[in-house]
Structures are given as C-alpha cells and as structure tokens.
Amino acid sequence: MGTIGTNVYTLADWAKRIGPDGKIAKIVDILSETNEVLEDALFKEGNLPTGHQTTVLTGQPTVTWRKLNRGIQPSKFTTIQVTDTCGMLSALAKADKGLVELNGGTTLARLAEEKPYISAMNQDLAGGIFYYDTDLTPEKFLGMAARYPYSDAPNVINNGGSGSDVTSIWLVGWGENTVHMIFPKGTKAGIQHTDVGKGEPILVSDDQTPAGEYLAFVSWWEWKTGLCVQDWRYIVRVCNVETAGDANTFDHKYLIQAYNKIPNMKLCKPAIYVNETIKTQMDIAASDSNNRFFTQVDDAFGNPVTKFWGIPVRKVDQLLNTETALVAA
C-alpha cells in the first residue's frame, strides 16, 4: 500500500490475513458486489474496546529565522483528542433445513440462503458511512454528512442546487492517518458469524399466527465497525447537486476545487463516490473523446472504470437524490 499505511487493509486483505477460509472470502465477495465503497474502504483495529482515539493537531507552532547571537521565543502546537466510536450491526438468519438440503446441504448452500441478510447489512453500512448521525441514532457511528453539514463549511463546495432533490459527490482520501474504518480493539475486521446450532439445525418458530415450528440452520451475523476521520482535510463534499428533470448536472470545476483541497494525494488512496444519476453523467462525459477531465479504462477483470484526473469514480446506490440542500452555518 506504499505510504497509505501498514496497519490498514481492505476487507479482502483482512480475509487473506485471517486464513484460507472459503466462506470468509465468499462473504467479502458478497459485501463488495453491490457497493463499491466497501471495496475501497480501509479498516484498522481501534485502540479502544469501543472505538479509536486520535490526537488531532489544531494549531501549528511558530518558527523563526534566527540571527547569530540572537535568541528566539519558544512556541508550542495545540491538539485535541477525538474519539470515534463503533456500532454493532446485527442480523439473525434462519435457513430452512429442507431448503438447504435441496440445494446440496453444503456450507455454501446454507450461505446462499443467508446471503440476503449479509447483503442487507452491506447496504445499510454503505449508506451509513455517509448518512449515519449519532445525534439521531446514538447506537450507530458518525457518518460523513454529519461531519460536513453546512454549505460554507471547510471542505464543502456548493454546486448551487436547492430544495430537496439534490445529491452530494464525495472525494475521500483513504489512509492510515487520514480516513479509515475502525473495529474495536481485540476484535476482527468485517462481519463475524456465530453458528447458533453449531452445525446442526434447531427448532424455530415461523411468523404465522398462531406460530408454527420448523427445523432451521440459525446464524447470528454481527459487524462491529465505525468511521475515523483522523484528518478532516482528506474528505471533500460537493453538495447541492441538482438531480431533478433536466437540471440534473454537476459542474466539473467543483471537482477540480475538491481535488485541490486534498493536501497530498500521495499520502492516501483517493476515490470519488456518487449515485447512479451522477455516475451516468460522468460515464457519458468519459465516452466523449473531446472531454479533458474524465477517462475510462478497464480494470484487471476487463470492467470499465471511469476516472476523474486519475481518481476512480465509484457508484454507491445508497447516496440519495433526495437530500435537502445544505445552507450556510
């Protein structure tokens, strides 16, 4: 990962470190198949049982050009400590014994029946990275939108839209000392699985009235994670992008501004996150040979990837077209 960091990894990297477990690898595939932000996000073990505490520089010390035989005044820098907490995203999955056996009775057959639960956790977390707000839901973690809530806030760029039919474009520079996901100290990254029946089906109730009972394989899925913004300068929000009717457009000059707000692209793994509406516009721009800002290349698997000045553009289905326009603080 070069200068991005030695203690942060993607979910796929963490799966390799855990061991040659085909089931873990399959879960990672499910997590990344519909929300590309989970492919990019870097995960780091927190230094607290409930999250991660960082020391953030808030004021620079002064320095002086000194003359011979002349002293200088001492100075100091100022810092604050910031604690980012983790939430616990959970699901209880029941796979009917008969249905699992019809599909071969293997571990992967059972996983196929539990895939909707894992996918639902995937969808929730992908949206939560941007929209969770601990003031409204304290059991979750603090997402990006709540950290960048005003149109005139630092690292927020106003695209000029209004009303409740706008969206945001996010430029995120992932890195060990910039922006990364966290998991509690002493735990493991990613979704953790508990086989309630320890490999055997158990008797469960259905959702009918009166309730009936049947044999099922029962799994408890849990994901303890949070978001750590160690350096706020490595997230830029382009807000108030109109999405209704013919007005749905973004101005590439604001992306240029966002690009130049990132202090050092070499110290992070940058990516741009948009919803389907904006991604389509960017893809169309990339297909225009006269466009100087967007390009399209194939990844290692032959899939086309749109890039803005070399930064990959990712589609996140959970980014809304119905955000309420941000206003000045």
C-alpha positions as CSV (number, residue, x, y, z in Angstrom):
1,M,0.0,0.0,0.0
2,G,3.0,2.3,-0.1
3,T,2.5,5.4,2.0
4,I,-1.1,4.7,2.7
5,G,-0.2,2.8,5.8
6,T,0.9,-0.6,7.2
7,N,-1.9,-1.2,9.6
8,V,-4.9,-0.6,7.4
9,Y,-6.3,-3.1,4.9
10,T,-9.4,-3.6,2.7
11,L,-11.9,-6.3,3.7
12,A,-10.4,-8.5,1.1
13,D,-6.9,-8.0,2.6
14,W,-8.2,-8.8,6.1
15,A,-9.8,-12.0,4.8
16,K,-6.4,-13.2,3.5
17,R,-4.8,-12.5,6.8
18,I,-7.5,-14.4,8.7
19,G,-6.7,-17.6,6.8
20,P,-7.7,-19.8,3.8
21,D,-11.3,-19.9,4.7
22,G,-13.5,-20.1,1.5
23,K,-16.5,-19.0,3.5
24,I,-14.9,-15.7,4.6
25,A,-13.7,-15.0,1.1
26,K,-17.3,-15.6,-0.2
27,I,-18.7,-13.2,2.4
28,V,-16.2,-10.5,1.3
29,D,-17.4,-11.0,-2.3
30,I,-21.0,-10.5,-1.3
31,L,-20.1,-7.4,0.7
32,S,-18.3,-5.7,-2.2
33,E,-20.5,-6.8,-5.1
34,T,-23.1,-4.0,-5.0
35,N,-21.4,-1.1,-3.1
36,E,-18.0,-0.2,-4.3
37,V,-17.2,2.0,-1.3
38,L,-16.7,-1.3,0.7
39,E,-14.0,-2.3,-1.9
40,D,-12.0,0.9,-1.3
41,A,-12.6,1.4,2.5
42,L,-9.6,0.7,4.6
43,F,-10.1,-1.0,8.0
44,K,-7.9,-0.5,11.1
45,E,-8.0,-2.0,14.6
46,G,-9.0,0.7,17.1
47,N,-7.0,1.4,20.2
48,L,-10.1,1.3,22.4
49,P,-12.6,-1.5,23.2
50,T,-15.4,0.8,21.9
51,G,-13.6,2.5,19.0
52,H,-10.5,4.6,18.4
53,Q,-9.0,7.8,19.9
54,T,-6.7,10.1,17.9
55,T,-4.8,13.2,18.7
56,V,-5.6,16.0,16.1
57,L,-3.4,19.0,15.5
58,T,-5.4,22.2,15.9
59,G,-2.6,24.8,15.9
60,Q,0.8,25.0,14.4
61,P,3.9,26.2,16.4
62,T,5.7,29.3,15.2
63,V,9.2,29.1,13.8
64,T,11.8,31.8,13.4
65,W,14.7,32.7,11.2
66,R,17.5,33.3,13.8
67,K,20.3,35.8,13.6
68,L,23.7,35.0,15.2
69,N,23.8,35.8,18.9
70,R,20.1,36.4,18.9
71,G,17.6,34.0,20.6
72,I,14.1,33.1,19.7
73,Q,10.8,32.9,21.6
74,P,9.6,29.4,22.4
75,S,6.3,28.2,20.9
76,K,4.1,25.2,21.0
77,F,1.5,23.4,19.0
78,T,-2.0,22.7,20.2
79,T,-4.0,19.4,19.9
80,I,-7.3,17.9,20.8
81,Q,-8.2,14.3,21.4
82,V,-11.1,12.9,19.3
83,T,-12.8,9.6,20.0
84,D,-14.7,7.8,17.2
85,T,-17.0,5.0,18.4
86,C,-18.1,1.8,16.8
87,G,-21.6,0.5,16.4
88,M,-22.9,-3.1,16.2
89,L,-24.8,-4.0,13.1
90,S,-26.5,-7.4,13.6
91,A,-28.8,-9.9,11.9
92,L,-30.3,-13.2,12.8
93,A,-30.7,-15.5,9.8
94,K,-32.8,-18.7,9.6
95,A,-32.3,-21.1,6.7
96,D,-34.9,-23.8,6.5
97,K,-33.2,-27.2,6.8
98,G,-35.2,-28.7,3.9
99,L,-34.3,-25.8,1.6
100,V,-30.6,-26.1,2.4
101,E,-30.7,-29.8,1.7
102,L,-32.5,-29.3,-1.6
103,N,-29.5,-27.2,-2.6
104,G,-26.9,-29.8,-1.7
105,G,-26.7,-29.3,2.0
106,T,-23.2,-27.7,1.8
107,T,-21.9,-24.7,3.7
108,L,-22.1,-22.6,0.6
109,A,-25.7,-23.8,0.1
110,R,-26.5,-22.5,3.5
111,L,-24.7,-19.3,2.9
112,A,-26.7,-18.8,-0.3
113,E,-29.9,-18.8,1.9
114,E,-28.3,-16.3,4.3
115,K,-27.0,-14.0,1.6
116,P,-29.9,-11.6,1.8
117,Y,-29.1,-10.9,5.4
118,I,-25.4,-10.2,4.6
119,S,-26.4,-8.0,1.6
120,A,-28.8,-6.1,3.8
121,M,-26.0,-5.4,6.3
122,N,-23.9,-4.3,3.3
123,Q,-26.5,-1.9,2.0
124,D,-27.0,-0.4,5.5
125,L,-23.4,0.1,6.2
126,A,-22.6,1.5,2.8
127,G,-25.2,4.2,3.3
128,G,-24.3,4.7,6.9
129,I,-20.7,5.6,6.0
130,F,-22.3,8.8,4.5
131,Y,-25.5,9.3,6.4
132,Y,-25.3,7.9,10.0
133,D,-25.7,10.5,12.6
134,T,-25.2,9.7,16.3
135,D,-27.3,12.7,17.4
136,L,-30.3,10.9,15.8
137,T,-29.2,7.2,16.3
138,P,-26.6,7.0,19.1
139,E,-26.3,3.2,18.6
140,K,-24.6,3.8,15.2
141,F,-21.4,5.7,14.4
142,L,-20.9,9.2,13.0
143,G,-21.0,9.3,9.2
144,M,-19.6,11.8,6.8
145,A,-22.6,14.0,6.1
146,A,-23.0,14.9,9.8
147,R,-19.3,15.9,9.9
148,Y,-19.7,18.2,6.9
149,P,-23.2,19.7,7.4
150,Y,-23.0,23.2,6.0
151,S,-22.6,24.6,2.5
152,D,-19.9,27.0,3.7
153,A,-18.0,24.6,6.0
154,P,-14.4,23.8,5.3
155,N,-14.0,21.2,2.6
156,V,-17.7,21.6,1.5
157,I,-18.2,23.0,-2.0
158,N,-21.7,24.3,-3.0
159,N,-22.7,23.2,-6.5
160,G,-25.6,25.6,-6.3
161,G,-28.7,23.4,-6.2
162,S,-31.7,24.0,-3.9
163,G,-34.7,22.2,-2.5
164,S,-35.0,18.6,-1.5
165,D,-34.0,16.9,-4.8
166,V,-30.2,17.3,-4.6
167,T,-27.3,14.9,-4.0
168,S,-23.7,15.1,-3.0
169,I,-20.4,14.0,-4.6
170,W,-17.8,12.8,-2.1
171,L,-14.0,12.8,-2.6
172,V,-12.4,10.6,0.1
173,G,-8.7,10.0,0.6
174,W,-8.5,6.7,2.5
175,G,-5.4,6.1,4.6
176,E,-4.0,5.1,7.9
177,N,-3.5,8.7,9.0
178,T,-6.3,10.3,7.0
179,V,-9.7,8.5,6.8
180,H,-10.4,4.8,7.6
181,M,-12.9,2.5,9.1
182,I,-12.3,1.0,12.5
183,F,-13.2,-2.0,14.5
184,P,-12.9,-2.4,18.3
185,K,-9.5,-3.3,19.9
186,G,-9.0,-7.0,20.2
187,T,-11.7,-8.0,17.6
188,K,-11.7,-8.9,13.9
189,A,-12.5,-6.8,10.9
190,G,-15.6,-7.5,8.9
191,I,-18.7,-9.5,9.6
192,Q,-18.4,-12.1,12.3
193,H,-20.5,-15.3,12.1
194,T,-21.8,-17.4,15.0
195,D,-23.5,-20.7,14.2
196,V,-26.2,-20.9,16.8
197,G,-26.8,-24.6,16.3
198,K,-23.1,-25.4,15.9
199,G,-23.6,-27.0,12.5
200,E,-26.9,-28.6,13.3
201,P,-30.5,-27.4,12.6
202,I,-32.5,-26.2,15.6
203,L,-36.3,-25.8,16.2
204,V,-37.5,-22.3,15.4
205,S,-40.9,-20.5,15.1
206,D,-42.3,-19.1,11.9
207,D,-44.0,-15.7,11.6
208,Q,-47.5,-17.1,11.3
209,T,-50.4,-16.6,13.8
210,P,-50.6,-19.0,15.5
211,A,-46.9,-19.7,15.2
212,G,-45.7,-23.0,13.8
213,E,-42.3,-24.6,14.3
214,Y,-39.7,-26.0,11.8
215,L,-36.0,-27.0,11.8
216,A,-33.6,-24.4,10.5
217,F,-29.9,-23.6,10.5
218,V,-29.6,-20.4,12.5
219,S,-26.8,-17.8,12.2
220,W,-26.0,-14.7,14.1
221,W,-24.2,-12.1,12.0
222,E,-22.5,-9.1,13.6
223,W,-20.4,-6.3,12.3
224,K,-18.7,-4.0,14.8
225,T,-17.3,-1.0,13.0
226,G,-17.1,2.8,12.8
227,L,-15.6,5.6,10.8
228,C,-12.5,7.5,11.9
229,V,-11.7,10.9,10.2
230,Q,-8.2,11.5,11.5
231,D,-7.5,14.3,9.1
232,W,-10.7,16.2,8.0
233,R,-8.9,17.7,5.0
234,Y,-9.0,14.3,3.3
235,I,-12.8,14.3,2.7
236,V,-14.4,16.9,0.4
237,R,-18.1,17.1,-0.1
238,V,-19.6,18.7,-3.3
239,C,-23.1,19.4,-2.1
240,N,-26.4,20.7,-3.6
241,V,-26.0,18.9,-6.9
242,E,-29.4,19.1,-8.7
243,T,-30.9,15.7,-9.8
244,A,-34.5,16.6,-10.9
245,G,-35.5,16.6,-14.5
246,D,-33.2,18.4,-17.0
247,A,-31.4,20.2,-14.1
248,N,-29.6,17.1,-13.0
249,T,-26.0,18.1,-13.6
250,F,-22.7,18.7,-11.8
251,D,-20.1,21.3,-12.6
252,H,-16.7,19.7,-13.2
253,K,-15.0,22.9,-11.9
254,Y,-16.2,22.0,-8.4
255,L,-14.4,18.6,-8.8
256,I,-11.3,20.5,-9.6
257,Q,-11.7,22.5,-6.5
258,A,-12.3,19.3,-4.5
259,Y,-9.2,17.7,-6.0
260,N,-7.0,20.6,-4.9
261,K,-8.3,20.7,-1.4
262,I,-6.7,17.3,-0.7
263,P,-3.3,18.1,0.9
264,N,-1.3,15.3,-0.7
265,M,-2.8,12.6,-3.0
266,K,0.4,10.5,-2.5
267,L,-0.5,10.0,1.2
268,C,-3.9,8.5,0.6
269,K,-6.0,6.2,-1.6
270,P,-8.5,8.6,-3.3
271,A,-11.9,7.7,-4.7
272,I,-15.0,9.7,-5.8
273,Y,-18.4,8.4,-4.7
274,V,-21.6,9.3,-6.5
275,N,-25.1,7.8,-7.0
276,E,-26.4,6.2,-10.2
277,T,-27.7,9.6,-11.6
278,I,-24.3,11.3,-11.4
279,K,-22.3,8.2,-12.3
280,T,-24.2,8.0,-15.6
281,Q,-23.4,11.6,-16.4
282,M,-19.7,11.0,-15.6
283,D,-19.7,7.9,-17.8
284,I,-21.2,9.8,-20.7
285,A,-18.6,12.5,-20.2
286,A,-15.8,9.9,-20.2
287,S,-17.1,8.5,-23.5
288,D,-16.6,11.9,-25.2
289,S,-13.2,12.0,-26.8
290,N,-13.2,15.8,-26.5
291,N,-13.5,15.6,-22.7
292,R,-10.3,16.5,-20.9
293,F,-11.4,15.7,-17.4
294,F,-12.9,12.1,-17.4
295,T,-11.3,9.0,-18.9
296,Q,-12.4,5.4,-18.9
297,V,-10.1,2.4,-18.6
298,D,-10.5,-1.3,-18.0
299,D,-9.6,-2.8,-14.6
300,A,-7.8,-6.1,-14.2
301,F,-11.1,-8.0,-14.9
302,G,-12.0,-6.1,-18.0
303,N,-14.6,-3.9,-16.4
304,P,-14.7,-0.2,-17.4
305,V,-13.7,2.3,-14.7
306,T,-14.4,6.0,-15.1
307,K,-11.8,8.2,-13.6
308,F,-11.5,12.0,-13.0
309,W,-7.9,13.1,-13.3
310,G,-6.9,9.6,-12.5
311,I,-9.2,9.1,-9.5
312,P,-11.7,6.3,-9.8
313,V,-15.4,7.2,-9.7
314,R,-17.5,4.7,-7.7
315,K,-21.2,4.2,-7.6
316,V,-22.9,3.9,-4.2
317,D,-26.6,3.1,-4.6
318,Q,-27.3,4.5,-1.1
319,L,-26.3,8.1,-2.0
320,L,-29.7,9.9,-2.3
321,N,-31.2,12.0,-5.0
322,T,-33.4,13.5,-2.3
323,E,-31.0,15.2,0.1
324,T,-32.2,18.6,1.4
325,A,-29.9,21.3,0.1
326,L,-27.3,22.4,2.6
327,V,-27.3,26.0,3.8
328,A,-24.6,28.2,5.3
329,A,-23.9,27.9,9.0
